[in-house]
Amino acid sequence: MARRLRPVELDFVDSAPVRLVYAARVSAGPDAVYRTLAEKVSQTPAWFSSVVAARPVDGGAGREVRLRGGVFFRETIMATVPGERYAYRIDETNTPGVAAMLEDWRLSPDGSGTRVRWTMAVDGPALFRLTMRTARPGIGQSFRGAMRGLDRLLAHTTAT
């Protein structure tokens, strides 16, 4: 059963009690990466193996995402700057413990490719915060795998 989280604004990415920040380089340029993140939402499972389904809702103002293991998120898009930034707040989830959550994707040119920086900002009771900090390496591994998948997808897309 999904429950509502505390609504947060974009500044939560800097003030959250737990901030997990990851970065990687992909070969495609920032515009192609942004289009895949923000405009081709339903293709997310093709490059992010933790995601089993994703779809835009509310005329593109939000998303619904399902992860492996049955986790569900209903999100509100908070920032869209083509080629630079894509951020969303999680409004509803079935994940226990989480009280507030925002994810922020920042893109910057890196030679002929893109440096992708993903920040997961979360809050919840002390045990949840500890669990998230402990999960940092596993979440990082998932992110790196997703960036490899995104790199392969975009290399194939531009090659065809």
Phi and psi in degrees as GROMACS dihedral restraints (atoms count N, CA, C in turn):
[ dihedral_restraints ]
;  ai    aj    ak    al  type     phi  dphi    fc
    3     4     5     6     1   -75.9    20    10
    4     5     6     7     1   147.7    20    10
    6     7     8     9     1  -133.1    20    10
    7     8     9    10     1   154.8    20    10
    9    10    11    12     1   -77.6    20    10
   10    11    12    13     1   140.4    20    10
   12    13    14    15     1   -99.1    20    10
   13    14    15    16     1   166.6    20    10
   15    16    17    18     1   -67.1    20    10
   16    17    18    19     1   127.2    20    10
   18    19    20    21     1   -70.8    20    10
   19    20    21    22     1   135.4    20    10
   21    22    23    24     1  -126.3    20    10
   22    23    24    25     1   162.7    20    10
   24    25    26    27     1  -105.3    20    10
   25    26    27    28     1   177.9    20    10
   27    28    29    30     1   -58.4    20    10
   28    29    30    31     1   -30.5    20    10
   30    31    32    33     1   -66.7    20    10
   31    32    33    34     1   -12.6    20    10
   33    34    35    36     1   -60.8    20    10
   34    35    36    37     1   -27.5    20    10
   36    37    38    39     1   -60.9    20    10
   37    38    39    40     1   -25.5    20    10
   39    40    41    42     1  -100.2    20    10
   40    41    42    43     1   -20.5    20    10
   42    43    44    45     1  -111.0    20    10
   43    44    45    46     1    -3.4    20    10
   45    46    47    48     1   -61.0    20    10
   46    47    48    49     1   145.3    20    10
   48    49    50    51     1   -60.9    20    10
   49    50    51    52     1   -31.1    20    10
   51    52    53    54     1  -125.6    20    10
   52    53    54    55     1   125.0    20    10
   54    55    56    57     1  -127.5    20    10
   55    56    57    58     1   116.0    20    10
   57    58    59    60     1  -105.0    20    10
   58    59    60    61     1   118.8    20    10
   60    61    62    63     1  -120.7    20    10
   61    62    63    64     1   129.0    20    10
   63    64    65    66     1  -131.8    20    10
   64    65    66    67     1   152.0    20    10
   66    67    68    69     1  -143.4    20    10
   67    68    69    70     1   149.0    20    10
   69    70    71    72     1  -156.7    20    10
   70    71    72    73     1   163.4    20    10
   72    73    74    75     1  -109.1    20    10
   73    74    75    76     1   135.8    20    10
   75    76    77    78     1  -118.9    20    10
   76    77    78    79     1   155.9    20    10
   78    79    80    81     1   -74.8    20    10
   79    80    81    82     1   -28.5    20    10
   81    82    83    84     1   -75.0    20    10
   82    83    84    85     1   158.2    20    10
   84    85    86    87     1   -73.6    20    10
   85    86    87    88     1   163.9    20    10
   87    88    89    90     1   -56.7    20    10
   88    89    90    91     1   -36.2    20    10
   90    91    92    93     1   -66.0    20    10
   91    92    93    94     1   -42.1    20    10
   93    94    95    96     1   -67.0    20    10
   94    95    96    97     1   -40.0    20    10
   96    97    98    99     1   -64.5    20    10
   97    98    99   100     1   -45.7    20    10
   99   100   101   102     1   -59.9    20    10
  100   101   102   103     1   -46.4    20    10
  102   103   104   105     1   -57.0    20    10
  103   104   105   106     1   -41.2    20    10
  105   106   107   108     1   -67.8    20    10
  106   107   108   109     1   -42.8    20    10
  108   109   110   111     1   -67.0    20    10
  109   110   111   112     1   -49.4    20    10
  111   112   113   114     1   -98.5    20    10
  112   113   114   115     1   -29.6    20    10
  114   115   116   117     1  -108.3    20    10
  115   116   117   118     1   -20.9    20    10
  117   118   119   120     1  -113.2    20    10
  118   119   120   121     1    49.5    20    10
  120   121   122   123     1   -53.9    20    10
  121   122   123   124     1   -43.4    20    10
  123   124   125   126     1   -67.4    20    10
  124   125   126   127     1   -13.3    20    10
  126   127   128   129     1   -86.5    20    10
  127   128   129   130     1    -3.2    20    10
  129   130   131   132     1   -52.0    20    10
  130   131   132   133     1   -42.9    20    10
  132   133   134   135     1   -60.5    20    10
  133   134   135   136     1   -19.9    20    10
  135   136   137   138     1   -70.1    20    10
  136   137   138   139     1   -22.4    20    10
  138   139   140   141     1  -125.1    20    10
  139   140   141   142     1   -17.5    20    10
  141   142   143   144     1  -116.4    20    10
  142   143   144   145     1    98.7    20    10
  144   145   146   147     1   -65.7    20    10
  145   146   147   148     1   -18.6    20    10
  147   148   149   150     1   -72.1    20    10
  148   149   150   151     1   -20.5    20    10
  150   151   152   153     1   -94.4    20    10
  151   152   153   154     1   126.5    20    10
  153   154   155   156     1  -100.6    20    10
  154   155   156   157     1   -22.3    20    10
  156   157   158   159     1  -158.3    20    10
  157   158   159   160     1   142.7    20    10
  159   160   161   162     1  -150.6    20    10
  160   161   162   163     1   138.9    20    10
  162   163   164   165     1  -152.1    20    10
  163   164   165   166     1   145.5    20    10
  165   166   167   168     1   -71.9    20    10
  166   167   168   169     1   148.0    20    10
  168   169   170   171     1  -136.1    20    10
  169   170   171   172     1   168.2    20    10
  171   172   173   174     1    55.3    20    10
  172   173   174   175     1    44.7    20    10
  174   175   176   177     1    62.9    20    10
  175   176   177   178     1    28.1    20    10
  177   178   179   180     1    92.7    20    10
  178   179   180   181     1    -2.3    20    10
  180   181   182   183     1   -79.9    20    10
  181   182   183   184     1   -10.4    20    10
  183   184   185   186     1  -148.0    20    10
  184   185   186   187     1  -179.4    20    10
  186   187   188   189     1  -143.5    20    10
  187   188   189   190     1   152.9    20    10
  189   190   191   192     1  -119.1    20    10
  190   191   192   193     1   130.5    20    10
  192   193   194   195     1  -131.5    20    10
  193   194   195   196     1   136.6    20    10
  195   196   197   198     1  -120.2    20    10
  196   197   198   199     1   132.4    20    10
  198   199   200   201     1  -106.1    20    10
  199   200   201   202     1   163.6    20    10
  201   202   203   204     1   -55.8    20    10
  202   203   204   205     1   145.1    20    10
  204   205   206   207     1    88.4    20    10
  205   206   207   208     1    -0.9    20    10
  207   208   209   210     1    92.4    20    10
  208   209   210   211     1     4.1    20    10
  210   211   212   213     1   -68.1    20    10
  211   212   213   214     1   137.6    20    10
  213   214   215   216     1  -124.9    20    10
  214   215   216   217     1   138.7    20    10
  216   217   218   219     1  -130.8    20    10
  217   218   219   220     1   137.7    20    10
  219   220   221   222     1  -116.3    20    10
  220   221   222   223     1   125.4    20    10
  222   223   224   225     1  -124.0    20    10
  223   224   225   226     1   155.7    20    10
  225   226   227   228     1  -114.8    20    10
  226   227   228   229     1   128.7    20    10
  228   229   230   231     1   -70.9    20    10
  229   230   231   232     1   128.2    20    10
  231   232   233   234     1  -107.8    20    10
  232   233   234   235     1   -27.8    20    10
  234   235   236   237     1  -150.4    20    10
  235   236   237   238     1   132.3    20    10
  237   238   239   240     1  -136.8    20    10
  238   239   240   241     1   106.1    20    10
  240   241   242   243     1  -123.2    20    10
  241   242   243   244     1    99.4    20    10
  243   244   245   246     1   -48.7    20    10
  244   245   246   247     1   130.6    20    10
  246   247   248   249     1    78.1    20    10
  247   248   249   250     1    -2.8    20    10
  249   250   251   252     1  -131.6    20    10
  250   251   252   253     1   -44.4    20    10
  252   253   254   255     1  -152.5    20    10
  253   254   255   256     1   141.3    20    10
  255   256   257   258     1  -144.0    20    10
  256   257   258   259     1   118.8    20    10
  258   259   260   261     1  -136.1    20    10
  259   260   261   262     1   147.2    20    10
  261   262   263   264     1  -147.1    20    10
  262   263   264   265     1   149.7    20    10
  264   265   266   267     1  -102.4    20    10
  265   266   267   268     1   138.9    20    10
  267   268   269   270     1   -86.8    20    10
  268   269   270   271     1   121.4    20    10
  270   271   272   273     1   -97.6    20    10
  271   272   273   274     1   -35.0    20    10
  273   274   275   276     1  -138.1    20    10
  274   275   276   277     1   143.6    20    10
  276   277   278   279     1  -157.8    20    10
  277   278   279   280     1   161.5    20    10
  279   280   281   282     1  -102.5    20    10
  280   281   282   283     1     7.1    20    10
  282   283   284   285     1   -74.4    20    10
  283   284   285   286     1   124.1    20    10
  285   286   287   288     1   -71.0    20    10
  286   287   288   289     1   146.8    20    10
  288   289   290   291     1    91.4    20    10
  289   290   291   292     1   -37.1    20    10
  291   292   293   294     1   -67.3    20    10
  292   293   294   295     1   134.5    20    10
  294   295   296   297     1  -107.3    20    10
  295   296   297   298     1   -32.4    20    10
  297   298   299   300     1  -154.2    20    10
  298   299   300   301     1   146.2    20    10
  300   301   302   303     1  -157.1    20    10
  301   302   303   304     1   138.8    20    10
  303   304   305   306     1  -142.2    20    10
  304   305   306   307     1   139.2    20    10
  306   307   308   309     1  -119.0    20    10
  307   308   309   310     1   137.6    20    10
  309   310   311   312     1  -131.4    20    10
  310   311   312   313     1   120.4    20    10
  312   313   314   315     1  -106.0    20    10
  313   314   315   316     1   121.2    20    10
  315   316   317   318     1  -113.9    20    10
  316   317   318   319     1   134.1    20    10
  318   319   320   321     1  -119.2    20    10
  319   320   321   322     1   138.1    20    10
  321   322   323   324     1  -145.1    20    10
  322   323   324   325     1   146.0    20    10
  324   325   326   327     1   -59.6    20    10
  325   326   327   328     1   142.1    20    10
  327   328   329   330     1  -142.7    20    10
  328   329   330   331     1    89.7    20    10
  330   331   332   333     1    63.0    20    10
  331   332   333   334     1  -126.8    20    10
  333   334   335   336     1   -89.0    20    10
  334   335   336   337     1     0.2    20    10
  336   337   338   339     1  -115.9    20    10
  337   338   339   340     1  -153.1    20    10
  339   340   341   342     1  -137.0    20    10
  340   341   342   343     1   136.2    20    10
  342   343   344   345     1   -91.8    20    10
  343   344   345   346     1   122.2    20    10
  345   346   347   348     1  -105.9    20    10
  346   347   348   349     1   124.1    20    10
  348   349   350   351     1  -118.9    20    10
  349   350   351   352     1   121.1    20    10
  351   352   353   354     1  -113.6    20    10
  352   353   354   355     1   124.3    20    10
  354   355   356   357     1  -115.5    20    10
  355   356   357   358     1   126.6    20    10
  357   358   359   360     1  -106.6    20    10
  358   359   360   361     1   114.2    20    10
  360   361   362   363     1  -107.9    20    10
  361   362   363   364     1   124.9    20    10
  363   364   365   366     1  -138.6    20    10
  364   365   366   367     1   158.3    20    10
  366   367   368   369     1  -143.4    20    10
  367   368   369   370     1   154.2    20    10
  369   370   371   372     1   176.0    20    10
  370   371   372   373     1  -175.0    20    10
  372   373   374   375     1   -59.8    20    10
  373   374   375   376     1   164.7    20    10
  375   376   377   378     1   -53.0    20    10
  376   377   378   379     1   -43.1    20    10
  378   379   380   381     1   -63.9    20    10
  379   380   381   382     1   -39.6    20    10
  381   382   383   384     1   -64.3    20    10
  382   383   384   385     1   -44.5    20    10
  384   385   386   387     1   -60.9    20    10
  385   386   387   388     1   -42.4    20    10
  387   388   389   390     1   -62.8    20    10
  388   389   390   391     1   -42.9    20    10
  390   391   392   393     1   -60.5    20    10
  391   392   393   394     1   -43.0    20    10
  393   394   395   396     1   -65.1    20    10
  394   395   396   397     1   -41.4    20    10
  396   397   398   399     1   -64.2    20    10
  397   398   399   400     1   -39.0    20    10
  399   400   401   402     1   -67.4    20    10
  400   401   402   403     1   -32.0    20    10
  402   403   404   405     1   -79.5    20    10
  403   404   405   406     1    -6.1    20    10
  405   406   407   408     1   -47.6    20    10
  406   407   408   409     1   -49.1    20    10
  408   409   410   411     1   -62.8    20    10
  409   410   411   412     1   -41.7    20    10
  411   412   413   414     1   -66.6    20    10
  412   413   414   415     1   -40.1    20    10
  414   415   416   417     1   -65.8    20    10
  415   416   417   418     1   -39.0    20    10
  417   418   419   420     1   -62.4    20    10
  418   419   420   421     1   -40.5    20    10
  420   421   422   423     1   -63.1    20    10
  421   422   423   424     1   -41.7    20    10
  423   424   425   426     1   -62.6    20    10
  424   425   426   427     1   -42.6    20    10
  426   427   428   429     1   -62.0    20    10
  427   428   429   430     1   -47.3    20    10
  429   430   431   432     1   -62.0    20    10
  430   431   432   433     1   -40.1    20    10
  432   433   434   435     1   -62.7    20    10
  433   434   435   436     1   -40.1    20    10
  435   436   437   438     1   -64.2    20    10
  436   437   438   439     1   -39.8    20    10
  438   439   440   441     1   -68.3    20    10
  439   440   441   442     1   -35.5    20    10
  441   442   443   444     1   -64.6    20    10
  442   443   444   445     1   -41.8    20    10
  444   445   446   447     1   -63.9    20    10
  445   446   447   448     1   -40.9    20    10
  447   448   449   450     1   -64.3    20    10
  448   449   450   451     1   -41.8    20    10
  450   451   452   453     1   -59.8    20    10
  451   452   453   454     1   -46.9    20    10
  453   454   455   456     1   -63.0    20    10
  454   455   456   457     1   -45.8    20    10
  456   457   458   459     1   -59.5    20    10
  457   458   459   460     1   -47.6    20    10
  459   460   461   462     1   -71.1    20    10
  460   461   462   463     1   -33.3    20    10
  462   463   464   465     1   -63.9    20    10
  463   464   465   466     1   -41.6    20    10
  465   466   467   468     1   -67.9    20    10
  466   467   468   469     1   -41.4    20    10
  468   469   470   471     1   -62.4    20    10
  469   470   471   472     1   -43.8    20    10
  471   472   473   474     1   -76.6    20    10
  472   473   474   475     1   -20.9    20    10
  474   475   476   477     1   -80.4    20    10
  475   476   477   478     1   -22.0    20    10
